[in-house]
Amino acid sequence: MASLVLNVFDLEEPVRFYRDLLGLEVSHRTGTAALLISGEGSQLYLRSLSPYAEHMTGGIGVHCVIWTAPSAGELRRCE
């Protein structure tokens, strides 16, 4: 997995949780988003949404996942 975008209600608890659990480092942060990265380069984007916000993916939870593969052949194998 290269990147994951996760919609959350509040940034504080998820930032602490993923930082402590997975050893991710907070790379960038705004009032409504945080980017956490691993030593290998994987990225976790946390986006804070209001509990009442409408969102095309249904609100809180996984928004999108981006996978990577070392070659086109390996990507085809994973498909």
C-alpha positions as a LaTeX table, in Angstrom:
\begin{tabular}{lrrr}
\hline
Residue & $x$ (\AA) & $y$ (\AA) & $z$ (\AA) \\
\hline
Met1 & 0.00 & 0.00 & 0.00 \\
Ala2 & 1.38 & 3.39 & $-0.95$ \\
Ser3 & $-1.28$ & 5.76 & 0.39 \\
Leu4 & $-4.54$ & 5.66 & 2.28 \\
Val5 & $-6.98$ & 8.53 & 2.81 \\
Leu6 & $-9.13$ & 8.10 & 5.90 \\
Asn7 & $-11.97$ & 10.42 & 6.88 \\
Val8 & $-12.30$ & 10.92 & 10.66 \\
Phe9 & $-14.40$ & 13.05 & 13.02 \\
Asp10 & $-11.51$ & 14.47 & 15.03 \\
Leu11 & $-7.79$ & 14.49 & 14.21 \\
Glu12 & $-6.28$ & 14.24 & 17.69 \\
Glu13 & $-7.16$ & 10.67 & 18.62 \\
Pro14 & $-6.50$ & 9.08 & 15.19 \\
Val15 & $-3.15$ & 10.89 & 14.85 \\
Arg16 & $-2.05$ & 9.54 & 18.25 \\
Phe17 & $-3.45$ & 6.07 & 17.52 \\
Tyr18 & $-1.71$ & 5.56 & 14.16 \\
Arg19 & 1.48 & 7.27 & 15.27 \\
Asp20 & 1.78 & 5.03 & 18.33 \\
Leu21 & 0.44 & 1.79 & 16.81 \\
Leu22 & 2.24 & 1.87 & 13.47 \\
Gly23 & 5.18 & 4.11 & 14.33 \\
Leu24 & 4.16 & 6.71 & 11.75 \\
Glu25 & 5.60 & 10.21 & 11.82 \\
Val26 & 3.45 & 13.32 & 11.40 \\
Ser27 & 4.87 & 14.98 & 8.29 \\
His28 & 2.34 & 17.80 & 7.71 \\
Arg29 & $-0.69$ & 19.03 & 9.58 \\
Thr30 & $-3.42$ & 21.63 & 9.17 \\
Gly31 & $-6.56$ & 22.30 & 11.19 \\
Thr32 & $-8.51$ & 19.69 & 9.20 \\
Ala33 & $-5.92$ & 17.22 & 7.92 \\
Ala34 & $-2.74$ & 15.37 & 8.83 \\
Leu35 & $-0.23$ & 13.41 & 6.76 \\
Leu36 & 1.54 & 10.57 & 8.56 \\
Ile37 & 4.38 & 8.70 & 6.86 \\
Ser38 & 6.31 & 5.50 & 7.51 \\
Gly39 & 10.05 & 5.04 & 7.21 \\
Glu40 & 9.40 & 3.07 & 4.01 \\
Gly41 & 7.41 & 5.94 & 2.47 \\
Ser42 & 3.82 & 4.75 & 2.97 \\
Gln43 & 1.40 & 7.63 & 3.56 \\
Leu44 & $-1.71$ & 7.92 & 5.71 \\
Tyr45 & $-3.84$ & 11.01 & 5.12 \\
Leu46 & $-6.35$ & 11.77 & 7.88 \\
Arg47 & $-9.14$ & 14.20 & 6.93 \\
Ser48 & $-11.36$ & 15.64 & 9.64 \\
Leu49 & $-15.03$ & 15.86 & 8.70 \\
Ser50 & $-17.88$ & 17.23 & 10.73 \\
Pro51 & $-20.16$ & 14.48 & 12.07 \\
Tyr52 & $-22.87$ & 16.07 & 9.91 \\
Ala53 & $-20.82$ & 16.44 & 6.73 \\
Glu54 & $-22.14$ & 14.76 & 3.64 \\
His55 & $-19.52$ & 12.94 & 1.66 \\
Met56 & $-19.72$ & 10.92 & $-1.52$ \\
Thr57 & $-18.03$ & 7.94 & 0.14 \\
Gly58 & $-20.58$ & 7.89 & 2.95 \\
Gly59 & $-18.74$ & 9.93 & 5.56 \\
Ile60 & $-16.27$ & 8.53 & 8.06 \\
Gly61 & $-13.93$ & 5.72 & 7.04 \\
Val62 & $-11.73$ & 4.85 & 4.08 \\
His63 & $-11.96$ & 7.39 & 1.28 \\
Cys64 & $-9.42$ & 5.83 & $-1.09$ \\
Val65 & $-6.45$ & 3.47 & $-1.19$ \\
Ile66 & $-3.51$ & 3.68 & $-3.57$ \\
Trp67 & $-1.46$ & 0.53 & $-4.16$ \\
Thr68 & 1.95 & 0.24 & $-5.76$ \\
Ala69 & 3.85 & $-2.64$ & $-7.36$ \\
Pro70 & 7.52 & $-2.99$ & $-8.33$ \\
Ser71 & 6.70 & $-3.79$ & $-11.97$ \\
Ala72 & 3.87 & $-3.87$ & $-14.51$ \\
Gly73 & 3.97 & $-7.68$ & $-14.41$ \\
Glu74 & 3.57 & $-7.74$ & $-10.65$ \\
Leu75 & 0.69 & $-5.26$ & $-10.87$ \\
Arg76 & $-1.07$ & $-7.52$ & $-13.40$ \\
Arg77 & $-0.51$ & $-10.50$ & $-11.10$ \\
Cys78 & $-2.13$ & $-8.60$ & $-8.20$ \\
Glu79 & $-5.10$ & $-7.60$ & $-10.33$ \\
\hline
\end{tabular}
